[in-house]
Structures are given as structure tokens and as C-alpha cells.
Amino acid sequence: MSRDRDPRTLRRPARSALIATSATALSLTASGCVVVHGEREILPSTTRAEAAQALQEFTTAYNEADKAYDGTLDAGHTTGALADIDSARLKAGKANNPDGNPRHTPLKLTDAKFTIPKKAGWPRWFVADAAGNKGGTSRWLLVFTRSSLDDPFQVAYLTLVAPDKVPQFKTDADGWAEPVPVNSTDLATDPGDLSRTYTTYLKDGGETFTDGPHTSQWRAVRQKNSKKPGMVTQYIDEPLTNGDYAPLALRTADGGALVFFTTRHFEKQTAYAGTSVPTPNKDVLALTKGEIKQSFTMEFVSNEVALDPKGQGKVTILGRIQGLTSAEGS
């Protein structure tokens, strides 16, 4: 690493996690008042009707924000990785198009299927799987979460996955899904360790993950780009696992798990003496602090979805969406 500012000093504090309080649901019966403690009782995270409403409210807010390039319009409907990615995208768009998005096309999500886990404690969450009018034939997987009965459902994870790669989930007789604890040891990799395991793999390689565009191919691209005429590119990858970035997992029908998790990535370009770093495009410049001379560091947040098999085996990254969240030149 050069003497320029270490990319890790560019971190900003992660969005504060919502503090879950002991919520109770009150049910009146003929015999009197019965209190059900939401933090202890195993209950569906929501109803299917409420899940459909949450998806519609998110889509409406997302379209309004995209049309106006105004992050305040959907801030109440996003959290975690998606909030970081979406707010930065809208900020850059607004800087370059103050009157709004001239290329806006409303997002339409259809054929929605809802997988709702039955669980105790907070957060409550569910997965929406829908067809979209963007992203080709890929299915849109959105993870909605909330930390108390008083909070709205917000989308923490959004990934696109090929239709034939979306797994079948384990469900009970009533159709409710089974969440997988982050410290589960019956899988190839504990869900809570996937973020750290993935960032370690990107640096050192290994046999944990199957080959593909988000694993072996991405490592190959980065190795090729690390040294180009007149410039060196360095990469730092970090796990994100706390608060709104916590991994979430669902049991699949074959005993494995579908895991959603988050990572952070830094890419630092340093030019040799007498040369300069290429000027990035206007959307990147809108998120850049400082003057780009000898070096340029970009910070990205990425959310991934992976198939984690039962027992032994390799983890498969099914989808990944990454967005630039900040940059700095020096």
C-alpha cells in the first residue's frame, strides 16, 4: 500500500441498527386477557396480504425516488445494503440531473411469490420472489425486514437470480418457511460466517465456493486489472455482519439454506510517477471527495445470495448486486 490514505479509513459508520423492544400482541378472549410475547412465541413473520402490501409500497416508493432522483422518497422503505447502494445511486443521479431522471422507466414486479418464515424474536422478515420488467428473465429476490411491530417492513437485500436457480424451500403444513440460525453447523459454511469466508476467498482463493462470475471469474478479472501500464490497483474486502447487515437464511427443501449476506469492497488505483489516474465518469465524480491526482479509491457495498449445502460441499453464489457508495481522490 502506498503512503496515500489507506482505503479502510474511508469507512463511514454503518446505518444504526433498529433496537428491538419487547413487543406484545394482545388478544381478548372470553376468559379474559391473554398476552402473547412476540419475542418468545414462534409465529409467522407476517401475513401474505401484508407481505403483498409491503412489496407494493416499496415498488411505489422506489419508482417515485428513481423518477425524481430523490433518496428521501424511498428512504423509509430500504435499509442495510440496499439503502447504501440505492441512496448513493440517487445522490449521483440528482447531482447530474437536478430535474430528475430523464431515463426513468417504472419498475413493475409481477408474479410475486412470498416465502414467510415462522420464527420467534426479532427481526421478522420474509422473501419476495417476483418477475420484473428490468433485468431480463431474472427473478427479483427482495428480503423485507423489520425490528418491531411499530416499524414498517424495509428491503435490506435485493438480488437478481436466474429462474431455474431459485431453490424450493422447506415449508410446514400451512406453508410457512423455516429460518436457519446464523450459527447453524449442519451446513457447509455457517450462515453467519459467509461474509467473512467470501472476503477471505476473494483475497486468497480456496475451495469453499463453486466457480462462477462472482467467485473464480471475479478473482481472475481483479488479478488481470491489478497491474496495468502506468498504474497499480489494490483491493481490500471486508465482511459486514451486524445490525441491518446481518445475514438471513432460509431452509431449502434439500436441507441446505439460501443465505443473504453483505460485504464491503475497496478498490484503490495508484498511478506511477509522472502519470495520473484516468478520470472516472460523471456519476462516480458525483460521489467523489478530494482531487484525483496520483491515487483514487472507491468504496462499494455488495449484497449476495448463496446456496449453502447441507453437510459437506461448496457454496454457490447465485446473485450479487454491488454499488459504489463513496470515492476519494488524492
N, C-alpha and C positions, 0 to 999 in steps of 0.2 A: 504494500500500500504506500502511496506517495505521502508526502508531508501535507498534502491538502487535507481538507477536513474529512475525517472518517465518515463514511456514509451512515454509520449507526447513530451519529449524533443528529441526524435529520429526523429521527423519530418524533412523532407527536404523541401525546397521551391518547391511549385508546378511549373511545367513547365510554363514558361511565356506564357500568352495568346497572340495570334496574334492580333495586333492592326489593326482594320478595318479602312481603309481610304475611303474617298468618291470616289467610282469608278464610272465611267460613260461609257456607251456604245454609240458609235457614229454611226448614221445611216444617209446616204446621200440619199436624195430624189430629185425629180425633182424640188421641190420648194426651195431646199437649204439644210442646215444642221440642223438636229433635234437631240437634246441631250436627252437621256433617263437616268435618275438618278437611279442607281441600289439600292441606299439606300432608295428610296421612291416608286418606281414602284413595283407593285405586279407581279412577274414573276416566271416561273418555276425555281427551283434551278439549273437545268442543263438539257441537252437533254438526251434522253435514250441512244443514241450512246455514249455520253461522260461518262455516268454512267457505261456502259458496259466496256469501255476502262479503267476507274479508277479501276474497280474490277479486270480486267486482270493484270494491272500494279501492284496492291497490291499483288495479288497472286504470281506473278513472283518474286517480291522483298522479300516477306515472305519466299518463298522456298529457295532463294539464301542465305538469312540470316540464316535460320534453318540448311541448309546443312553445312555452314561454321562456325556456331555459331558466327556470326559476326553481332552485332547490327547496325553497320554503313550502312549495305546493305539495311535495310528497315526502317531506322530512318526517312526518308523523306516521308514515307507512313503511319506512325502511329502518334497518338497524344493522349493526355489525359490519361484515364485509361489504354487503350490498350498499349500505349507507355511505361507506367510504368511497366506493367506486362511483356510485351514481352522483353524489354531491360534487365530486371533482369534475366529472364529465359535464355537469350542468354549469359549474363555475366557469370552466373554459369556454363552453358554448356561449354563455352570456357575455363574456369579455370580448368575444369576436363577433357576436351578433346581438347587440343590445335590444333589438326589437323582437327577438325571438328566433326560433328555429325555422329557417327557410325550407328545410328538407323534411319537416315533420310529417310523419305518416302514423296515424293512430295504431297502437298495438291492440290486436284483437286476439283474445285467448278463448278457444272453444274446446269442446270435447273434454271438459275438465273432470279428472278423477281425484278423489280425496282419500288419502291414507292417514287415518287418525289413530295415534297410539292411545292405549288405555294405560294410565300410569298414576302414580302418586307424586305429590310435590310439584314444585315449580322449577323451570318454566314449563308451561303447557305449550305444545306445538303440534303441527301437522304438516304434511306434504301435499302440495297440489301438483298434479301432472296434467299438462294441457298442451294442445296443439296451438301454434302461433302463426300469425301471418308474416313473421320475420324469422330468419334462421333456417330457411329451407324446410326440410321434413322433420327436423329435430323436435323432440318433445321439450317443453319448458318445465323444469322442476323448480318449484319455489317452496322454501321452508318458512312457514309462518310461526312466530313465537310470541309469547307474552309472559310477563313475570308476576302478574296478579290479576284478579278479576276486574280491577279498575283500569287496567291498561288495554289499549287496542292491540289486535294482532298486527305485527310488523314482519316484513320479509327480511330475514337475515341472510339467506342463501338463495342464489339464482344461478342455475346452470342449465346448459342445453345438452341433451343426450339423444343419441340415435334411438328410434322407437324400439328396435329389437334388442337394445341393451338395457332397457328399464326392467328390473327384475320383478318377479312375483313376490309379494310379501306374505309373511305368516300372519294369519288373522284367526280370531276366535269365532264361535258360532254366530255372533252378532256382527261380525265384520270389522271389529276393532283390531288394530295392529299392535305389535309388541315392540316397545323400545328396548334398545340394548344399552346397558350401563357402559359408561366410558372406560371403566376399569375391567371390562369383561375379559376373561383369559381363555375363552374357548374359541377364539378366532386367531387367524394367522398373525395379526397385529392388534393390540388393544386399541379401540377407537380413540381413546384419549392420547395415545402416543403417535397417531398417524401424522399429525402436523410436524412433529419433531423428526419422525422417521423419514418423511418425504424431503424435508430440507436437508437432512444428512445425506440422503441418496443423491440429491441434485449436486452436492459438493463432491462426494466420494464415490458414487456409483454403488453397486451391490446387486443382490439377488432378491430384494424384498418385493419389487414391482415388476409386472409384466412389461414387455417392450411396447412402445406406442408413442403417439405425438406429444404426450405430456410427461414422458419419462425418458427413455433412451434417445428419442429423436430430439427432444428439447436440449438434453445434455450435449448432443452432438452439435447442434446449432450454436450453443454457447461456447463450446470449445473452439469452433471454427471462427467465431467472432472475437475471441479473446485477444487475438493478435492480428491486426491488420496494418498495412503500411502506414507508418506515422502515428499509430495510436494503439493503446492497450486498454482492454475492457476487463474490469473486475466485477465479480458477482458475490453478493452476500445474501443468504437466505435465512429467514428466521421464522420459527413457529409462532402462531397466535392461537391461544387456547383458553383465555379467561373471559369471563363476562359474556358480552354479546358475541364473542368469537368462539365460544365453547363448541366443541364438536357435538353433533347429534347423529344418532344411529337408529336404524330400524332393522328388525329381524327379517331376513328373507325366507322364502318357503323352503330353501335347501339347508337352512340352519346357519347360513352366513349372515352378513349385515351389509346394508347400504349406509355409508358414512359420509356426512357432510363435514368439511373442516376448512380452516383458513390458514394462509401463510402470507408472509411479507417478504418482498424481494427488493434488493438494491442493485442498481447497475451503474457503475462508475466508469466513464470514459476519460482517459488521460492522454493528451496529445504530447508527442515528443517536442523537445525544444525547437523553436523556430517554426512550429506548425500550430494549428488551432483545431478545436473540436468542431465538427460540422454543425451548422445552425439547425436546430430542430424545427418542426412545423409550428404553425401559429397556435394550435391547441396545446402543445407542450409548453410553448413560451408563456402562455396564459397562466400556467401553474408554476412557473419558474421564478425563483428569487436569485438575486445576485447577477453579475455579469459573466457570461460564458467566455472564458479565455482558454486557459490551459486544461481545465477539467470540467466535467459535467456529470452530476449524479442524479439519477431518477429513482423514485420510490414507488413501488407498486404494491397493491393488495390483491390477492388472488383467493377465490373460493373454489374448492374442488369437491367432487363427489366420487366416491370409490366403492368398489365391491371388495369386501373383506371376507375371504372364505372361512368356513368353519375348519378348525384344526390347522393342518399344515397347508402351505400353498402360497401363491403370490397374490398380492393386492393389485387390482386393476383400476387405474384412474379412468373413469367413464367420461368425465367432462371437467372443464376448468374455464372460468371467466376471470380475466385479470384486467385491472385498470390502473392507469397512472394516477397517483394521489398527490404527489408534490415533486419538485425538482429544484436543484440549486447549481448555479454556475460559479466558477472561481477562476 
